[in-house]
């Protein structure tokens, strides 16, 4: 996870790295996180539909 504080004193990360990723590594990481997020959103919608 990558973050810029912009004056915020709190920083929460899920993964620490000793170096900044190159463009391709960052693109791949974003695509993975996006897929995980989209999957979790679909599953949450399915759960809500079952409760109706």
ModelCIF file with pLDDT and N, C-alpha, C, O atoms, coordinates in Angstrom:
data_MODEL
#
_entry.id   MODEL 
#
_entity.id                         1 
_entity.type                       polymer 
_entity.pdbx_number_of_molecules   1 
#
_entity_poly.entity_id                      1 
_entity_poly.type                           'polypeptide(L)' 
_entity_poly.nstd_linkage                   no 
_entity_poly.nstd_monomer                   no 
_entity_poly.pdbx_seq_one_letter_code       
;(UNK)(UNK)(UNK)(UNK)(UNK)(UNK)(UNK)(UNK)(UNK)(UNK)(UNK)(UNK)(UNK)(UNK)(UNK)(UNK)
(UNK)(UNK)(UNK)(UNK)(UNK)(UNK)(UNK)(UNK)(UNK)(UNK)(UNK)(UNK)(UNK)(UNK)(UNK)(UNK)
(UNK)(UNK)(UNK)(UNK)(UNK)(UNK)(UNK)(UNK)(UNK)(UNK)(UNK)(UNK)(UNK)(UNK)(UNK)(UNK)
(UNK)(UNK)(UNK)(UNK)
;
_entity_poly.pdbx_seq_one_letter_code_can   XXXXXXXXXXXXXXXXXXXXXXXXXXXXXXXXXXXXXXXXXXXXXXXXXXXX 
_entity_poly.pdbx_strand_id                 A 
#
loop_
_entity_poly_seq.entity_id 
_entity_poly_seq.num 
_entity_poly_seq.mon_id 
_entity_poly_seq.hetero 
1 1  UNK n 
1 2  UNK n 
1 3  UNK n 
1 4  UNK n 
1 5  UNK n 
1 6  UNK n 
1 7  UNK n 
1 8  UNK n 
1 9  UNK n 
1 10 UNK n 
1 11 UNK n 
1 12 UNK n 
1 13 UNK n 
1 14 UNK n 
1 15 UNK n 
1 16 UNK n 
1 17 UNK n 
1 18 UNK n 
1 19 UNK n 
1 20 UNK n 
1 21 UNK n 
1 22 UNK n 
1 23 UNK n 
1 24 UNK n 
1 25 UNK n 
1 26 UNK n 
1 27 UNK n 
1 28 UNK n 
1 29 UNK n 
1 30 UNK n 
1 31 UNK n 
1 32 UNK n 
1 33 UNK n 
1 34 UNK n 
1 35 UNK n 
1 36 UNK n 
1 37 UNK n 
1 38 UNK n 
1 39 UNK n 
1 40 UNK n 
1 41 UNK n 
1 42 UNK n 
1 43 UNK n 
1 44 UNK n 
1 45 UNK n 
1 46 UNK n 
1 47 UNK n 
1 48 UNK n 
1 49 UNK n 
1 50 UNK n 
1 51 UNK n 
1 52 UNK n 
#
_struct_asym.id          A 
_struct_asym.entity_id   1 
#
loop_
_ma_qa_metric.id 
_ma_qa_metric.mode 
_ma_qa_metric.name 
_ma_qa_metric.software_group_id 
_ma_qa_metric.type 
1 global pLDDT . pLDDT 
2 local  pLDDT . pLDDT 
#
_ma_qa_metric_global.metric_id      1 
_ma_qa_metric_global.metric_value   81.85 
_ma_qa_metric_global.model_id       1 
_ma_qa_metric_global.ordinal_id     1 
#
loop_
_ma_qa_metric_local.label_asym_id 
_ma_qa_metric_local.label_comp_id 
_ma_qa_metric_local.label_seq_id 
_ma_qa_metric_local.metric_id 
_ma_qa_metric_local.metric_value 
_ma_qa_metric_local.model_id 
_ma_qa_metric_local.ordinal_id 
A UNK 1  2 47.00 1 1  
A UNK 2  2 48.00 1 2  
A UNK 3  2 54.00 1 3  
A UNK 4  2 59.00 1 4  
A UNK 5  2 60.00 1 5  
A UNK 6  2 65.00 1 6  
A UNK 7  2 67.00 1 7  
A UNK 8  2 64.00 1 8  
A UNK 9  2 69.00 1 9  
A UNK 10 2 71.00 1 10 
A UNK 11 2 63.00 1 11 
A UNK 12 2 67.00 1 12 
A UNK 13 2 70.00 1 13 
A UNK 14 2 71.00 1 14 
A UNK 15 2 73.00 1 15 
A UNK 16 2 78.00 1 16 
A UNK 17 2 80.00 1 17 
A UNK 18 2 88.00 1 18 
A UNK 19 2 87.00 1 19 
A UNK 20 2 87.00 1 20 
A UNK 21 2 89.00 1 21 
A UNK 22 2 93.00 1 22 
A UNK 23 2 94.00 1 23 
A UNK 24 2 96.00 1 24 
A UNK 25 2 93.00 1 25 
A UNK 26 2 91.00 1 26 
A UNK 27 2 94.00 1 27 
A UNK 28 2 95.00 1 28 
A UNK 29 2 90.00 1 29 
A UNK 30 2 92.00 1 30 
A UNK 31 2 95.00 1 31 
A UNK 32 2 94.00 1 32 
A UNK 33 2 92.00 1 33 
A UNK 34 2 95.00 1 34 
A UNK 35 2 95.00 1 35 
A UNK 36 2 94.00 1 36 
A UNK 37 2 94.00 1 37 
A UNK 38 2 95.00 1 38 
A UNK 39 2 96.00 1 39 
A UNK 40 2 94.00 1 40 
A UNK 41 2 94.00 1 41 
A UNK 42 2 93.00 1 42 
A UNK 43 2 92.00 1 43 
A UNK 44 2 91.00 1 44 
A UNK 45 2 91.00 1 45 
A UNK 46 2 89.00 1 46 
A UNK 47 2 84.00 1 47 
A UNK 48 2 82.00 1 48 
A UNK 49 2 81.00 1 49 
A UNK 50 2 77.00 1 50 
A UNK 51 2 74.00 1 51 
A UNK 52 2 69.00 1 52 
#
loop_
_atom_site.group_PDB 
_atom_site.id 
_atom_site.type_symbol 
_atom_site.label_atom_id 
_atom_site.label_alt_id 
_atom_site.label_comp_id 
_atom_site.label_asym_id 
_atom_site.label_entity_id 
_atom_site.label_seq_id 
_atom_site.pdbx_PDB_ins_code 
_atom_site.Cartn_x 
_atom_site.Cartn_y 
_atom_site.Cartn_z 
_atom_site.occupancy 
_atom_site.B_iso_or_equiv 
_atom_site.pdbx_formal_charge 
_atom_site.auth_seq_id 
_atom_site.auth_comp_id 
_atom_site.auth_asym_id 
_atom_site.auth_atom_id 
_atom_site.pdbx_PDB_model_num 
ATOM 1   N N  . UNK A 1 1  ? 0.855   -1.156  0.000   1.00 47.00 ? 1  UNK A N  1 
ATOM 2   C CA . UNK A 1 1  ? 0.000   0.000   0.000   1.00 47.00 ? 1  UNK A CA 1 
ATOM 3   C C  . UNK A 1 1  ? 0.903   1.221   0.000   1.00 47.00 ? 1  UNK A C  1 
ATOM 4   O O  . UNK A 1 1  ? 1.944   1.230   0.656   1.00 47.00 ? 1  UNK A O  1 
ATOM 5   N N  . UNK A 1 2  ? 0.512   2.236   -0.724  1.00 48.00 ? 2  UNK A N  1 
ATOM 6   C CA . UNK A 1 2  ? 1.317   3.441   -0.835  1.00 48.00 ? 2  UNK A CA 1 
ATOM 7   C C  . UNK A 1 2  ? 0.460   4.623   -0.420  1.00 48.00 ? 2  UNK A C  1 
ATOM 8   O O  . UNK A 1 2  ? -0.726  4.684   -0.744  1.00 48.00 ? 2  UNK A O  1 
ATOM 9   N N  . UNK A 1 3  ? 1.057   5.553   0.292   1.00 54.00 ? 3  UNK A N  1 
ATOM 10  C CA . UNK A 1 3  ? 0.283   6.691   0.756   1.00 54.00 ? 3  UNK A CA 1 
ATOM 11  C C  . UNK A 1 3  ? 1.174   7.922   0.881   1.00 54.00 ? 3  UNK A C  1 
ATOM 12  O O  . UNK A 1 3  ? 2.375   7.822   1.133   1.00 54.00 ? 3  UNK A O  1 
ATOM 13  N N  . UNK A 1 4  ? 0.561   9.066   0.701   1.00 59.00 ? 4  UNK A N  1 
ATOM 14  C CA . UNK A 1 4  ? 1.216   10.347  0.950   1.00 59.00 ? 4  UNK A CA 1 
ATOM 15  C C  . UNK A 1 4  ? 0.415   11.017  2.057   1.00 59.00 ? 4  UNK A C  1 
ATOM 16  O O  . UNK A 1 4  ? -0.810  11.108  1.965   1.00 59.00 ? 4  UNK A O  1 
ATOM 17  N N  . UNK A 1 5  ? 1.077   11.477  3.084   1.00 60.00 ? 5  UNK A N  1 
ATOM 18  C CA . UNK A 1 5  ? 0.376   11.973  4.264   1.00 60.00 ? 5  UNK A CA 1 
ATOM 19  C C  . UNK A 1 5  ? -0.377  13.275  4.045   1.00 60.00 ? 5  UNK A C  1 
ATOM 20  O O  . UNK A 1 5  ? -1.483  13.414  4.566   1.00 60.00 ? 5  UNK A O  1 
ATOM 21  N N  . UNK A 1 6  ? 0.150   14.218  3.316   1.00 65.00 ? 6  UNK A N  1 
ATOM 22  C CA . UNK A 1 6  ? -0.495  15.516  3.089   1.00 65.00 ? 6  UNK A CA 1 
ATOM 23  C C  . UNK A 1 6  ? -0.984  16.148  4.392   1.00 65.00 ? 6  UNK A C  1 
ATOM 24  O O  . UNK A 1 6  ? -2.136  16.571  4.487   1.00 65.00 ? 6  UNK A O  1 
ATOM 25  N N  . UNK A 1 7  ? -0.102  16.209  5.395   1.00 67.00 ? 7  UNK A N  1 
ATOM 26  C CA . UNK A 1 7  ? -0.453  16.854  6.646   1.00 67.00 ? 7  UNK A CA 1 
ATOM 27  C C  . UNK A 1 7  ? -1.197  15.978  7.630   1.00 67.00 ? 7  UNK A C  1 
ATOM 28  O O  . UNK A 1 7  ? -1.368  16.374  8.783   1.00 67.00 ? 7  UNK A O  1 
ATOM 29  N N  . UNK A 1 8  ? -1.644  14.811  7.222   1.00 64.00 ? 8  UNK A N  1 
ATOM 30  C CA . UNK A 1 8  ? -2.318  13.896  8.128   1.00 64.00 ? 8  UNK A CA 1 
ATOM 31  C C  . UNK A 1 8  ? -1.264  13.136  8.918   1.00 64.00 ? 8  UNK A C  1 
ATOM 32  O O  . UNK A 1 8  ? -0.319  12.603  8.335   1.00 64.00 ? 8  UNK A O  1 
ATOM 33  N N  . UNK A 1 9  ? -1.414  13.079  10.234  1.00 69.00 ? 9  UNK A N  1 
ATOM 34  C CA . UNK A 1 9  ? -0.407  12.437  11.072  1.00 69.00 ? 9  UNK A CA 1 
ATOM 35  C C  . UNK A 1 9  ? -0.575  10.920  11.153  1.00 69.00 ? 9  UNK A C  1 
ATOM 36  O O  . UNK A 1 9  ? 0.305   10.234  11.673  1.00 69.00 ? 9  UNK A O  1 
ATOM 37  N N  . UNK A 1 10 ? -1.661  10.397  10.660  1.00 71.00 ? 10 UNK A N  1 
ATOM 38  C CA . UNK A 1 10 ? -1.901  8.958   10.714  1.00 71.00 ? 10 UNK A CA 1 
ATOM 39  C C  . UNK A 1 10 ? -1.617  8.330   9.358   1.00 71.00 ? 10 UNK A C  1 
ATOM 40  O O  . UNK A 1 10 ? -1.982  8.868   8.313   1.00 71.00 ? 10 UNK A O  1 
ATOM 41  N N  . UNK A 1 11 ? -0.973  7.208   9.401   1.00 63.00 ? 11 UNK A N  1 
ATOM 42  C CA . UNK A 1 11 ? -0.694  6.469   8.172   1.00 63.00 ? 11 UNK A CA 1 
ATOM 43  C C  . UNK A 1 11 ? -0.962  5.000   8.440   1.00 63.00 ? 11 UNK A C  1 
ATOM 44  O O  . UNK A 1 11 ? -0.379  4.407   9.347   1.00 63.00 ? 11 UNK A O  1 
ATOM 45  N N  . UNK A 1 12 ? -1.838  4.427   7.655   1.00 67.00 ? 12 UNK A N  1 
ATOM 46  C CA . UNK A 1 12 ? -2.155  3.014   7.786   1.00 67.00 ? 12 UNK A CA 1 
ATOM 47  C C  . UNK A 1 12 ? -1.815  2.354   6.461   1.00 67.00 ? 12 UNK A C  1 
ATOM 48  O O  . UNK A 1 12 ? -2.282  2.781   5.405   1.00 67.00 ? 12 UNK A O  1 
ATOM 49  N N  . UNK A 1 13 ? -1.009  1.325   6.522   1.00 70.00 ? 13 UNK A N  1 
ATOM 50  C CA . UNK A 1 13 ? -0.634  0.614   5.309   1.00 70.00 ? 13 UNK A CA 1 
ATOM 51  C C  . UNK A 1 13 ? -0.831  -0.871  5.518   1.00 70.00 ? 13 UNK A C  1 
ATOM 52  O O  . UNK A 1 13 ? -0.765  -1.366  6.643   1.00 70.00 ? 13 UNK A O  1 
ATOM 53  N N  . UNK A 1 14 ? -1.072  -1.576  4.436   1.00 71.00 ? 14 UNK A N  1 
ATOM 54  C CA . UNK A 1 14 ? -1.243  -3.023  4.534   1.00 71.00 ? 14 UNK A CA 1 
ATOM 55  C C  . UNK A 1 14 ? 0.031   -3.761  4.162   1.00 71.00 ? 14 UNK A C  1 
ATOM 56  O O  . UNK A 1 14 ? 0.163   -4.956  4.427   1.00 71.00 ? 14 UNK A O  1 
ATOM 57  N N  . UNK A 1 15 ? 0.970   -3.049  3.548   1.00 73.00 ? 15 UNK A N  1 
ATOM 58  C CA . UNK A 1 15 ? 2.209   -3.687  3.125   1.00 73.00 ? 15 UNK A CA 1 
ATOM 59  C C  . UNK A 1 15 ? 3.318   -2.646  3.111   1.00 73.00 ? 15 UNK A C  1 
ATOM 60  O O  . UNK A 1 15 ? 3.157   -1.567  2.541   1.00 73.00 ? 15 UNK A O  1 
ATOM 61  N N  . UNK A 1 16 ? 4.421   -2.964  3.728   1.00 78.00 ? 16 UNK A N  1 
ATOM 62  C CA . UNK A 1 16 ? 5.572   -2.067  3.717   1.00 78.00 ? 16 UNK A CA 1 
ATOM 63  C C  . UNK A 1 16 ? 6.582   -2.558  2.697   1.00 78.00 ? 16 UNK A C  1 
ATOM 64  O O  . UNK A 1 16 ? 6.781   -3.764  2.554   1.00 78.00 ? 16 UNK A O  1 
ATOM 65  N N  . UNK A 1 17 ? 7.211   -1.651  1.996   1.00 80.00 ? 17 UNK A N  1 
ATOM 66  C CA . UNK A 1 17 ? 8.259   -1.991  1.034   1.00 80.00 ? 17 UNK A CA 1 
ATOM 67  C C  . UNK A 1 17 ? 9.462   -1.108  1.306   1.00 80.00 ? 17 UNK A C  1 
ATOM 68  O O  . UNK A 1 17 ? 9.331   0.012   1.802   1.00 80.00 ? 17 UNK A O  1 
ATOM 69  N N  . UNK A 1 18 ? 10.616  -1.618  0.981   1.00 88.00 ? 18 UNK A N  1 
ATOM 70  C CA . UNK A 1 18 ? 11.843  -0.867  1.190   1.00 88.00 ? 18 UNK A CA 1 
ATOM 71  C C  . UNK A 1 18 ? 12.169  0.047   0.015   1.00 88.00 ? 18 UNK A C  1 
ATOM 72  O O  . UNK A 1 18 ? 13.113  0.835   0.080   1.00 88.00 ? 18 UNK A O  1 
ATOM 73  N N  . UNK A 1 19 ? 11.386  -0.059  -1.063  1.00 87.00 ? 19 UNK A N  1 
ATOM 74  C CA . UNK A 1 19 ? 11.644  0.744   -2.257  1.00 87.00 ? 19 UNK A CA 1 
ATOM 75  C C  . UNK A 1 19 ? 10.321  1.111   -2.905  1.00 87.00 ? 19 UNK A C  1 
ATOM 76  O O  . UNK A 1 19 ? 9.304   0.457   -2.675  1.00 87.00 ? 19 UNK A O  1 
ATOM 77  N N  . UNK A 1 20 ? 10.339  2.142   -3.704  1.00 87.00 ? 20 UNK A N  1 
ATOM 78  C CA . UNK A 1 20 ? 9.139   2.511   -4.461  1.00 87.00 ? 20 UNK A CA 1 
ATOM 79  C C  . UNK A 1 20 ? 9.024   1.619   -5.683  1.00 87.00 ? 20 UNK A C  1 
ATOM 80  O O  . UNK A 1 20 ? 10.035  1.272   -6.292  1.00 87.00 ? 20 UNK A O  1 
ATOM 81  N N  . UNK A 1 21 ? 7.817   1.246   -6.046  1.00 89.00 ? 21 UNK A N  1 
ATOM 82  C CA . UNK A 1 21 ? 7.638   0.389   -7.213  1.00 89.00 ? 21 UNK A CA 1 
ATOM 83  C C  . UNK A 1 21 ? 7.860   1.166   -8.511  1.00 89.00 ? 21 UNK A C  1 
ATOM 84  O O  . UNK A 1 21 ? 7.706   2.386   -8.563  1.00 89.00 ? 21 UNK A O  1 
ATOM 85  N N  . UNK A 1 22 ? 8.222   0.430   -9.542  1.00 93.00 ? 22 UNK A N  1 
ATOM 86  C CA . UNK A 1 22 ? 8.283   1.086   -10.851 1.00 93.00 ? 22 UNK A CA 1 
ATOM 87  C C  . UNK A 1 22 ? 6.862   1.164   -11.400 1.00 93.00 ? 22 UNK A C  1 
ATOM 88  O O  . UNK A 1 22 ? 5.933   0.649   -10.777 1.00 93.00 ? 22 UNK A O  1 
ATOM 89  N N  . UNK A 1 23 ? 6.683   1.781   -12.524 1.00 94.00 ? 23 UNK A N  1 
ATOM 90  C CA . UNK A 1 23 ? 5.347   1.987   -13.081 1.00 94.00 ? 23 UNK A CA 1 
ATOM 91  C C  . UNK A 1 23 ? 4.574   0.701   -13.309 1.00 94.00 ? 23 UNK A C  1 
ATOM 92  O O  . UNK A 1 23 ? 3.383   0.629   -13.008 1.00 94.00 ? 23 UNK A O  1 
ATOM 93  N N  . UNK A 1 24 ? 5.235   -0.302  -13.832 1.00 96.00 ? 24 UNK A N  1 
ATOM 94  C CA . UNK A 1 24 ? 4.562   -1.578  -14.112 1.00 96.00 ? 24 UNK A CA 1 
ATOM 95  C C  . UNK A 1 24 ? 4.161   -2.284  -12.818 1.00 96.00 ? 24 UNK A C  1 
ATOM 96  O O  . UNK A 1 24 ? 3.055   -2.816  -12.726 1.00 96.00 ? 24 UNK A O  1 
ATOM 97  N N  . UNK A 1 25 ? 5.040   -2.295  -11.822 1.00 93.00 ? 25 UNK A N  1 
ATOM 98  C CA . UNK A 1 25 ? 4.712   -2.928  -10.540 1.00 93.00 ? 25 UNK A CA 1 
ATOM 99  C C  . UNK A 1 25 ? 3.521   -2.237  -9.886  1.00 93.00 ? 25 UNK A C  1 
ATOM 100 O O  . UNK A 1 25 ? 2.646   -2.897  -9.325  1.00 93.00 ? 25 UNK A O  1 
ATOM 101 N N  . UNK A 1 26 ? 3.490   -0.927  -9.959  1.00 91.00 ? 26 UNK A N  1 
ATOM 102 C CA . UNK A 1 26 ? 2.380   -0.175  -9.384  1.00 91.00 ? 26 UNK A CA 1 
ATOM 103 C C  . UNK A 1 26 ? 1.086   -0.461  -10.134 1.00 91.00 ? 26 UNK A C  1 
ATOM 104 O O  . UNK A 1 26 ? 0.039   -0.633  -9.509  1.00 91.00 ? 26 UNK A O  1 
ATOM 105 N N  . UNK A 1 27 ? 1.140   -0.513  -11.454 1.00 94.00 ? 27 UNK A N  1 
ATOM 106 C CA . UNK A 1 27 ? -0.050  -0.812  -12.251 1.00 94.00 ? 27 UNK A CA 1 
ATOM 107 C C  . UNK A 1 27 ? -0.608  -2.187  -11.885 1.00 94.00 ? 27 UNK A C  1 
ATOM 108 O O  . UNK A 1 27 ? -1.818  -2.339  -11.717 1.00 94.00 ? 27 UNK A O  1 
ATOM 109 N N  . UNK A 1 28 ? 0.262   -3.184  -11.761 1.00 95.00 ? 28 UNK A N  1 
ATOM 110 C CA . UNK A 1 28 ? -0.175  -4.541  -11.414 1.00 95.00 ? 28 UNK A CA 1 
ATOM 111 C C  . UNK A 1 28 ? -0.806  -4.556  -10.024 1.00 95.00 ? 28 UNK A C  1 
ATOM 112 O O  . UNK A 1 28 ? -1.858  -5.165  -9.827  1.00 95.00 ? 28 UNK A O  1 
ATOM 113 N N  . UNK A 1 29 ? -0.176  -3.896  -9.069  1.00 90.00 ? 29 UNK A N  1 
ATOM 114 C CA . UNK A 1 29 ? -0.714  -3.850  -7.704  1.00 90.00 ? 29 UNK A CA 1 
ATOM 115 C C  . UNK A 1 29 ? -2.089  -3.177  -7.679  1.00 90.00 ? 29 UNK A C  1 
ATOM 116 O O  . UNK A 1 29 ? -2.992  -3.641  -6.984  1.00 90.00 ? 29 UNK A O  1 
ATOM 117 N N  . UNK A 1 30 ? -2.246  -2.108  -8.418  1.00 92.00 ? 30 UNK A N  1 
ATOM 118 C CA . UNK A 1 30 ? -3.544  -1.423  -8.484  1.00 92.00 ? 30 UNK A CA 1 
ATOM 119 C C  . UNK A 1 30 ? -4.598  -2.334  -9.101  1.00 92.00 ? 30 UNK A C  1 
ATOM 120 O O  . UNK A 1 30 ? -5.724  -2.392  -8.607  1.00 92.00 ? 30 UNK A O  1 
ATOM 121 N N  . UNK A 1 31 ? -4.255  -3.043  -10.165 1.00 95.00 ? 31 UNK A N  1 
ATOM 122 C CA . UNK A 1 31 ? -5.212  -3.954  -10.803 1.00 95.00 ? 31 UNK A CA 1 
ATOM 123 C C  . UNK A 1 31 ? -5.619  -5.081  -9.855  1.00 95.00 ? 31 UNK A C  1 
ATOM 124 O O  . UNK A 1 31 ? -6.787  -5.468  -9.823  1.00 95.00 ? 31 UNK A O  1 
ATOM 125 N N  . UNK A 1 32 ? -4.680  -5.605  -9.092  1.00 94.00 ? 32 UNK A N  1 
ATOM 126 C CA . UNK A 1 32 ? -4.995  -6.666  -8.124  1.00 94.00 ? 32 UNK A CA 1 
ATOM 127 C C  . UNK A 1 32 ? -5.946  -6.134  -7.069  1.00 94.00 ? 32 UNK A C  1 
ATOM 128 O O  . UNK A 1 32 ? -6.962  -6.763  -6.772  1.00 94.00 ? 32 UNK A O  1 
ATOM 129 N N  . UNK A 1 33 ? -5.623  -4.976  -6.497  1.00 92.00 ? 33 UNK A N  1 
ATOM 130 C CA . UNK A 1 33 ? -6.472  -4.386  -5.458  1.00 92.00 ? 33 UNK A CA 1 
ATOM 131 C C  . UNK A 1 33 ? -7.858  -4.038  -5.999  1.00 92.00 ? 33 UNK A C  1 
ATOM 132 O O  . UNK A 1 33 ? -8.860  -4.187  -5.300  1.00 92.00 ? 33 UNK A O  1 
ATOM 133 N N  . UNK A 1 34 ? -7.907  -3.581  -7.228  1.00 95.00 ? 34 UNK A N  1 
ATOM 134 C CA . UNK A 1 34 ? -9.185  -3.246  -7.867  1.00 95.00 ? 34 UNK A CA 1 
ATOM 135 C C  . UNK A 1 34 ? -10.041 -4.499  -8.027  1.00 95.00 ? 34 UNK A C  1 
ATOM 136 O O  . UNK A 1 34 ? -11.241 -4.468  -7.754  1.00 95.00 ? 34 UNK A O  1 
ATOM 137 N N  . UNK A 1 35 ? -9.437  -5.593  -8.466  1.00 95.00 ? 35 UNK A N  1 
ATOM 138 C CA . UNK A 1 35 ? -10.167 -6.855  -8.637  1.00 95.00 ? 35 UNK A CA 1 
ATOM 139 C C  . UNK A 1 35 ? -10.686 -7.365  -7.294  1.00 95.00 ? 35 UNK A C  1 
ATOM 140 O O  . UNK A 1 35 ? -11.822 -7.832  -7.206  1.00 95.00 ? 35 UNK A O  1 
ATOM 141 N N  . UNK A 1 36 ? -9.866  -7.279  -6.256  1.00 94.00 ? 36 UNK A N  1 
ATOM 142 C CA . UNK A 1 36 ? -10.294 -7.710  -4.916  1.00 94.00 ? 36 UNK A CA 1 
ATOM 143 C C  . UNK A 1 36 ? -11.468 -6.861  -4.449  1.00 94.00 ? 36 UNK A C  1 
ATOM 144 O O  . UNK A 1 36 ? -12.444 -7.393  -3.921  1.00 94.00 ? 36 UNK A O  1 
ATOM 145 N N  . UNK A 1 37 ? -11.385 -5.556  -4.636  1.00 94.00 ? 37 UNK A N  1 
ATOM 146 C CA . UNK A 1 37 ? -12.453 -4.655  -4.228  1.00 94.00 ? 37 UNK A CA 1 
ATOM 147 C C  . UNK A 1 37 ? -13.745 -4.962  -4.980  1.00 94.00 ? 37 UNK A C  1 
ATOM 148 O O  . UNK A 1 37 ? -14.814 -5.050  -4.376  1.00 94.00 ? 37 UNK A O  1 
ATOM 149 N N  . UNK A 1 38 ? -13.644 -5.125  -6.300  1.00 95.00 ? 38 UNK A N  1 
ATOM 150 C CA . UNK A 1 38 ? -14.837 -5.402  -7.100  1.00 95.00 ? 38 UNK A CA 1 
ATOM 151 C C  . UNK A 1 38 ? -15.469 -6.732  -6.703  1.00 95.00 ? 38 UNK A C  1 
ATOM 152 O O  . UNK A 1 38 ? -16.694 -6.840  -6.655  1.00 95.00 ? 38 UNK A O  1 
ATOM 153 N N  . UNK A 1 39 ? -14.664 -7.733  -6.423  1.00 96.00 ? 39 UNK A N  1 
ATOM 154 C CA . UNK A 1 39 ? -15.186 -9.026  -5.977  1.00 96.00 ? 39 UNK A CA 1 
ATOM 155 C C  . UNK A 1 39 ? -15.924 -8.866  -4.652  1.00 96.00 ? 39 UNK A C  1 
ATOM 156 O O  . UNK A 1 39 ? -17.027 -9.387  -4.488  1.00 96.00 ? 39 UNK A O  1 
ATOM 157 N N  . UNK A 1 40 ? -15.321 -8.150  -3.712  1.00 94.00 ? 40 UNK A N  1 
ATOM 158 C CA . UNK A 1 40 ? -15.956 -7.979  -2.404  1.00 94.00 ? 40 UNK A CA 1 
ATOM 159 C C  . UNK A 1 40 ? -17.271 -7.210  -2.532  1.00 94.00 ? 40 UNK A C  1 
ATOM 160 O O  . UNK A 1 40 ? -18.223 -7.489  -1.803  1.00 94.00 ? 40 UNK A O  1 
ATOM 161 N N  . UNK A 1 41 ? -17.332 -6.245  -3.452  1.00 94.00 ? 41 UNK A N  1 
ATOM 162 C CA . UNK A 1 41 ? -18.574 -5.501  -3.665  1.00 94.00 ? 41 UNK A CA 1 
ATOM 163 C C  . UNK A 1 41 ? -19.664 -6.396  -4.243  1.00 94.00 ? 41 UNK A C  1 
ATOM 164 O O  . UNK A 1 41 ? -20.823 -6.312  -3.835  1.00 94.00 ? 41 UNK A O  1 
ATOM 165 N N  . UNK A 1 42 ? -19.294 -7.257  -5.196  1.00 93.00 ? 42 UNK A N  1 
ATOM 166 C CA . UNK A 1 42 ? -20.270 -8.201  -5.767  1.00 93.00 ? 42 UNK A CA 1 
ATOM 167 C C  . UNK A 1 42 ? -20.796 -9.152  -4.694  1.00 93.00 ? 42 UNK A C  1 
ATOM 168 O O  . UNK A 1 42 ? -21.995 -9.420  -4.631  1.00 93.00 ? 42 UNK A O  1 
ATOM 169 N N  . UNK A 1 43 ? -19.894 -9.661  -3.851  1.00 92.00 ? 43 UNK A N  1 
ATOM 170 C CA . UNK A 1 43 ? -20.298 -10.578 -2.791  1.00 92.00 ? 43 UNK A CA 1 
ATOM 171 C C  . UNK A 1 43 ? -21.217 -9.882  -1.782  1.00 92.00 ? 43 UNK A C  1 
ATOM 172 O O  . UNK A 1 43 ? -22.179 -10.480 -1.299  1.00 92.00 ? 43 UNK A O  1 
ATOM 173 N N  . UNK A 1 44 ? -20.924 -8.641  -1.473  1.00 91.00 ? 44 UNK A N  1 
ATOM 174 C CA . UNK A 1 44 ? -21.771 -7.889  -0.537  1.00 91.00 ? 44 UNK A CA 1 
ATOM 175 C C  . UNK A 1 44 ? -23.163 -7.694  -1.122  1.00 91.00 ? 44 UNK A C  1 
ATOM 176 O O  . UNK A 1 44 ? -24.157 -7.808  -0.405  1.00 91.00 ? 44 UNK A O  1 
ATOM 177 N N  . UNK A 1 45 ? -23.244 -7.400  -2.417  1.00 91.00 ? 45 UNK A N  1 
ATOM 178 C CA . UNK A 1 45 ? -24.562 -7.242  -3.064  1.00 91.00 ? 45 UNK A CA 1 
ATOM 179 C C  . UNK A 1 45 ? -25.329 -8.551  -3.052  1.00 91.00 ? 45 UNK A C  1 
ATOM 180 O O  . UNK A 1 45 ? -26.538 -8.562  -2.820  1.00 91.00 ? 45 UNK A O  1 
ATOM 181 N N  . UNK A 1 46 ? -24.634 -9.655  -3.299  1.00 89.00 ? 46 UNK A N  1 
ATOM 182 C CA . UNK A 1 46 ? -25.295 -10.970 -3.265  1.00 89.00 ? 46 UNK A CA 1 
ATOM 183 C C  . UNK A 1 46 ? -25.850 -11.243 -1.886  1.00 89.00 ? 46 UNK A C  1 
ATOM 184 O O  . UNK A 1 46 ? -26.964 -11.750 -1.754  1.00 89.00 ? 46 UNK A O  1 
ATOM 185 N N  . UNK A 1 47 ? -25.087 -10.912 -0.853  1.00 84.00 ? 47 UNK A N  1 
ATOM 186 C CA . UNK A 1 47 ? -25.543 -11.117 0.519   1.00 84.00 ? 47 UNK A CA 1 
ATOM 187 C C  . UNK A 1 47 ? -26.774 -10.301 0.838   1.00 84.00 ? 47 UNK A C  1 
ATOM 188 O O  . UNK A 1 47 ? -27.679 -10.785 1.518   1.00 84.00 ? 47 UNK A O  1 
ATOM 189 N N  . UNK A 1 48 ? -26.823 -9.076  0.363   1.00 82.00 ? 48 UNK A N  1 
ATOM 190 C CA . UNK A 1 48 ? -27.991 -8.223  0.606   1.00 82.00 ? 48 UNK A CA 1 
ATOM 191 C C  . UNK A 1 48 ? -29.205 -8.758  -0.137  1.00 82.00 ? 48 UNK A C  1 
ATOM 192 O O  . UNK A 1 48 ? -30.316 -8.714  0.393   1.00 82.00 ? 48 UNK A O  1 
ATOM 193 N N  . UNK A 1 49 ? -29.017 -9.263  -1.353  1.00 81.00 ? 49 UNK A N  1 
ATOM 194 C CA . UNK A 1 49 ? -30.138 -9.797  -2.127  1.00 81.00 ? 49 UNK A CA 1 
ATOM 195 C C  . UNK A 1 49 ? -30.714 -11.047 -1.471  1.00 81.00 ? 49 UNK A C  1 
ATOM 196 O O  . UNK A 1 49 ? -31.925 -11.261 -1.512  1.00 81.00 ? 49 UNK A O  1 
ATOM 197 N N  . UNK A 1 50 ? -29.869 -11.870 -0.870  1.00 77.00 ? 50 UNK A N  1 
ATOM 198 C CA . UNK A 1 50 ? -30.345 -13.086 -0.199  1.00 77.00 ? 50 UNK A CA 1 
ATOM 199 C C  . UNK A 1 50 ? -31.165 -12.759 1.042   1.00 77.00 ? 50 UNK A C  1 
ATOM 200 O O  . UNK A 1 50 ? -32.074 -13.513 1.390   1.00 77.00 ? 50 UNK A O  1 
ATOM 201 N N  . UNK A 1 51 ? -30.868 -11.655 1.717   1.00 74.00 ? 51 UNK A N  1 
ATOM 202 C CA . UNK A 1 51 ? -31.580 -11.286 2.929   1.00 74.00 ? 51 UNK A CA 1 
ATOM 203 C C  . UNK A 1 51 ? -32.947 -10.698 2.654   1.00 74.00 ? 51 UNK A C  1 
ATOM 204 O O  . UNK A 1 51 ? -33.756 -10.568 3.574   1.00 74.00 ? 51 UNK A O  1 
ATOM 205 N N  . UNK A 1 52 ? -33.223 -10.342 1.421   1.00 69.00 ? 52 UNK A N  1 
ATOM 206 C CA . UNK A 1 52 ? -34.522 -9.731  1.085   1.00 69.00 ? 52 UNK A CA 1 
ATOM 207 C C  . UNK A 1 52 ? -35.616 -10.737 1.068   1.00 69.00 ? 52 UNK A C  1 
ATOM 208 O O  . UNK A 1 52 ? -36.768 -10.393 0.805   1.00 69.00 ? 52 UNK A O  1 
#
